[in-house]
Amino acid sequence: MVCGPDQVRSGSDCISQRQVFIEVFSFHEPCPRGGVLFCGKEKIMTSGCHTKQQFLKEDLTVVHQREIAPRIFEMILAGQMVAEMEVGQFLHLRVPDPSKLLRRPISISEIDKEKGQVTIVYRVERAGTAILSKLEAGDWVDTMGPQGNGFDLSFLEAGQRALLIGGGIGVPPLVETAKQLHAKGVLVTSIIGFATKDAVILEEKLRSYGDVYVTTDDGSYGRAGYVSTVVDELDWQPDAVYSCGAPGMLRYVDSKFEHHPHAYLSMEARMACGMGACYACVVPLRHQDQAANQRVCEDGPVFETGTIVL
């Protein structure tokens, strides 16, 4: 079935794109940086209070899928919602199996708005992602998104330096980050860590946009050790830091750059609704007089260093 230019496919029907918006929270009042207590109970805090009004639900078409490392798959999807995607956001994919009730959150790795295509990279963990890995060109995936607040690149100017730190399956969202920074004339350095040589992914893509250092836990490729091994040896200060990876790595970045004015952590978390309604993915806030939480799916997945408890 071929749908019209202002329609998207939902199951076997073509419906207006506007019909598939899912209303969530809407905020308008400005508030100071880090001012969650002033933003109200349901406000978003990252670098300020953001307006988050709608999610789009669309059946995206699989253009191509391949295994790029053991149990790591790269999938290219096409659809109208690509036009709304921003760096650092994620998609919430429904597994095409009625027994799998929860969607799978997967980070956006690359965005091509001219072609209307988005690339995601994910690891097969259990039955749900195993089913996704079997999809072929021409299949479609029920997708909600783009979701979350992504990386802020707006303040960086040509000639400034950005440090990207990623670990394992946390590396994919850094590719679009590096691409957009490089296009602005920012000098990009990426430090990426993996368990072993066979797990290394996206190194060459990142090299297209700047210097890349690779570490492996077992020393089978690149530097032996963790990303901290290389970061601690840097003799320059970045103007911005962007990171995504396992909790241990993020705790290191959070501590190392706690007081940096532009250092960001992209969280990975299990989710249920993916819209901020169920509070299944909350993280506690630091430096609050009373208990306060933020939702990774709605308020994140990107947070400033020094603002959340890891």
C-alpha positions in Angstrom: 0.0 0.0 0.0 1.3 3.4 -1.0 0.1 6.2 1.3 -0.3 9.9 0.3 2.3 12.6 1.1 0.5 13.7 4.2 -0.3 10.2 5.4 1.4 7.4 7.3 0.7 3.7 7.4 -0.9 2.3 10.5 -1.4 -1.4 10.2 -3.3 -2.0 6.9 -4.7 1.6 6.8 -3.4 5.0 5.6 -4.3 7.7 8.0 -3.4 11.4 8.4 -0.1 12.0 10.0 -1.8 14.3 12.5 -4.0 11.5 13.7 -1.1 9.5 15.1 0.3 12.1 17.4 0.2 11.1 21.0 -0.3 14.0 23.4 2.0 14.1 26.4 3.0 16.9 28.8 3.2 20.5 27.5 5.2 23.2 29.4 5.7 26.8 28.6 7.1 28.7 31.6 10.8 29.4 31.5 13.0 28.4 34.4 16.7 28.8 35.3 19.3 26.2 34.4 19.1 23.2 36.8 15.9 24.7 38.3 13.7 21.6 38.6 12.2 22.8 41.8 11.0 26.0 40.1 9.8 24.2 37.0 7.0 22.3 38.7 6.3 18.6 39.3 6.1 17.6 35.6 8.6 20.0 34.1 11.7 18.9 32.1 15.1 19.9 33.4 18.2 19.5 31.3 19.8 22.8 30.4 16.6 24.5 31.2 12.8 23.8 31.0 12.0 22.5 27.6 8.6 22.3 25.9 7.8 18.7 25.0 4.4 18.4 23.4 4.0 15.4 21.2 5.4 12.0 20.0 4.8 10.7 16.6 3.8 7.1 15.9 4.6 5.7 12.5 5.3 2.4 10.7 8.9 2.9 9.5 10.1 0.8 6.6 13.3 -1.3 6.9 15.7 -0.2 4.1 18.6 -2.4 5.1 19.9 -4.4 8.1 23.2 -6.1 8.7 25.2 -7.6 11.6 28.3 -5.4 12.1 29.7 -7.3 15.1 28.7 -10.4 17.0 25.1 -9.8 18.2 25.3 -6.1 17.1 23.0 -5.0 14.3 22.7 -1.9 12.2 19.3 -1.1 10.8 18.3 1.7 8.4 14.7 2.8 8.6 12.7 5.3 6.4 9.7 7.4 7.2 8.3 10.9 7.6 9.2 11.2 11.3 12.9 11.3 10.4 12.3 15.0 9.6 11.7 15.6 13.3 14.7 13.8 14.7 17.5 15.4 16.6 20.9 14.3 17.7 20.9 12.2 21.0 17.2 11.2 20.8 15.9 7.6 20.7 13.2 5.6 19.1 10.7 3.2 20.8 10.2 0.1 18.6 7.4 -2.3 18.9 8.5 -5.9 18.4 6.4 -7.6 15.7 5.3 -10.3 18.0 2.0 -10.1 20.0 3.6 -11.8 23.0 6.1 -8.9 23.4 4.2 -6.2 25.1 6.9 -3.6 25.8 8.6 -1.5 23.1 12.4 -1.5 22.8 14.2 1.9 23.2 17.0 2.2 20.7 19.3 5.2 20.3 19.5 7.1 17.0 22.9 6.6 15.5 22.6 8.6 12.2 20.0 10.9 10.6 19.7 11.6 6.9 16.9 14.1 6.5 17.4 14.4 2.8 16.7 10.7 2.2 14.3 10.5 5.1 16.3 7.7 6.7 17.6 7.0 10.2 20.2 4.5 11.3 20.0 2.6 14.6 22.5 0.2 16.1 21.5 -2.2 18.8 22.6 -5.4 20.5 20.6 -8.6 20.6 19.9 -9.2 24.3 16.9 -11.4 24.5 13.9 -12.7 22.4 12.6 -9.2 21.5 15.7 -7.8 19.9 16.4 -11.2 18.3 13.0 -10.8 16.5 14.0 -7.3 15.4 17.3 -8.7 14.0 15.4 -10.9 11.6 13.6 -8.1 9.8 14.5 -7.6 6.2 14.2 -4.8 3.6 10.6 -4.0 2.9 9.4 -5.0 6.4 8.0 -2.2 8.6 8.4 -1.5 12.3 5.8 0.3 14.5 7.8 3.1 15.9 7.2 5.9 18.5 9.5 8.9 18.4 11.6 10.8 18.2 11.7 10.7 22.0 13.7 12.4 24.7 15.9 15.4 25.0 19.2 15.0 23.1 22.6 16.6 23.1 22.9 20.4 23.0 25.4 21.4 20.2 24.1 24.9 19.6 26.7 26.8 21.8 29.8 25.4 20.1 31.6 27.3 17.3 34.1 26.5 14.7 37.6 25.9 16.1 36.4 24.8 19.6 37.0 21.3 20.8 34.6 18.6 21.7 35.3 15.3 23.5 33.1 12.3 22.8 33.3 9.4 25.2 31.5 6.1 24.5 31.4 2.6 25.6 30.0 -0.5 23.9 26.5 -0.1 22.6 26.7 3.5 23.9 28.9 4.5 21.0 26.2 4.7 18.2 24.6 8.0 19.3 28.0 9.6 19.2 28.2 9.1 15.4 25.5 11.7 14.6 26.9 13.9 17.3 30.4 13.8 15.7 28.9 14.4 12.2 27.0 17.5 13.2 29.9 18.9 15.2 32.3 18.4 12.4 29.9 20.2 10.0 30.0 23.2 12.4 33.8 23.2 12.2 34.3 21.9 15.7 37.4 19.8 16.4 36.1 16.3 17.5 38.0 13.8 19.5 36.3 10.4 20.2 37.4 8.0 22.9 35.5 4.7 22.7 35.9 1.6 24.8 34.9 -2.1 24.3 35.4 -5.4 26.0 37.4 -7.0 23.2 38.5 -6.5 19.6 35.4 -8.4 18.2 33.1 -5.9 19.9 34.6 -2.8 18.3 32.0 -0.9 16.2 31.7 2.4 14.3 35.4 3.3 14.6 35.8 4.1 10.9 32.6 6.3 10.8 33.9 8.3 13.8 37.3 8.7 12.1 35.5 10.5 9.3 34.9 13.4 11.7 38.0 13.6 13.9 40.6 11.8 16.0 39.6 8.4 17.5 41.1 6.5 20.3 40.0 2.9 21.0 40.5 0.9 24.2 39.7 -2.7 25.0 39.4 -4.3 28.4 41.6 -7.2 27.4 44.1 -5.2 25.3 43.3 -7.2 22.1 42.8 -3.9 20.1 43.9 -0.3 20.6 44.9 0.7 24.2 44.6 -1.8 27.0 42.2 -0.6 29.7 39.2 1.7 29.9 38.3 5.0 28.3 39.5 6.7 31.5 43.1 5.6 30.6 43.1 7.9 27.6 40.9 10.7 29.0 43.2 11.1 32.0 46.2 11.6 29.7 44.7 14.4 27.6 46.7 17.6 27.9 43.9 19.9 26.7 40.5 20.9 28.1 37.4 20.3 25.9 34.8 23.0 25.4 32.1 20.3 25.6 31.9 16.7 26.6 29.3 14.2 25.3 29.2 10.7 26.7 27.1 7.5 26.5 27.7 4.1 27.8 27.5 1.7 30.8 26.8 3.1 34.3 30.4 2.6 35.5 31.8 4.7 32.6 29.2 7.4 33.1 30.1 7.6 36.8 33.7 8.2 35.8 32.7 11.0 33.3 30.3 12.5 35.9 33.0 12.7 38.5 35.8 13.8 36.0 33.7 16.6 34.5 31.2 17.3 37.3 31.8 21.1 37.3 32.3 21.4 33.5 29.7 23.9 32.1 29.0 21.8 29.1 29.4 18.1 29.9 26.6 15.7 29.2 25.6 12.1 30.0 23.3 10.0 27.8 21.6 7.4 30.0 20.7 3.9 29.0 17.6 2.6 31.0 14.9 -0.1 30.8 11.6 1.5 29.9 7.9 0.6 29.9 5.7 3.3 28.5 8.5 5.4 27.1 6.3 8.6 27.5 7.1 9.5 31.0 3.8 8.4 32.4 4.8 5.2 34.3 8.0 6.4 36.0 9.7 3.1 35.5 12.9 4.7 34.3 13.5 7.4 36.9 16.9 8.5 38.2 17.3 10.5 41.5 18.4 14.1 41.3 21.4 15.3 43.3 21.6 18.4 45.6 17.8 18.5 46.3 16.3 19.4 49.7 13.7 16.7 49.2 13.4 13.6 47.1 13.1 14.3 43.4 13.4 12.2 40.3 13.8 12.6 36.6 12.5 10.3 33.9 15.2 9.0 31.4 12.6 8.6 28.6 11.1 12.1 29.0 13.5 14.4 30.9 16.5 12.6 29.4 18.1 10.5 28.1 20.7 13.3 28.2 21.5 15.0 31.5 24.2 17.4 32.6 27.0 16.1 34.7 26.6 16.7 38.4 22.8 16.7 38.3 21.7 13.0 38.8 22.6 10.1 41.1 24.3 7.3 39.1 
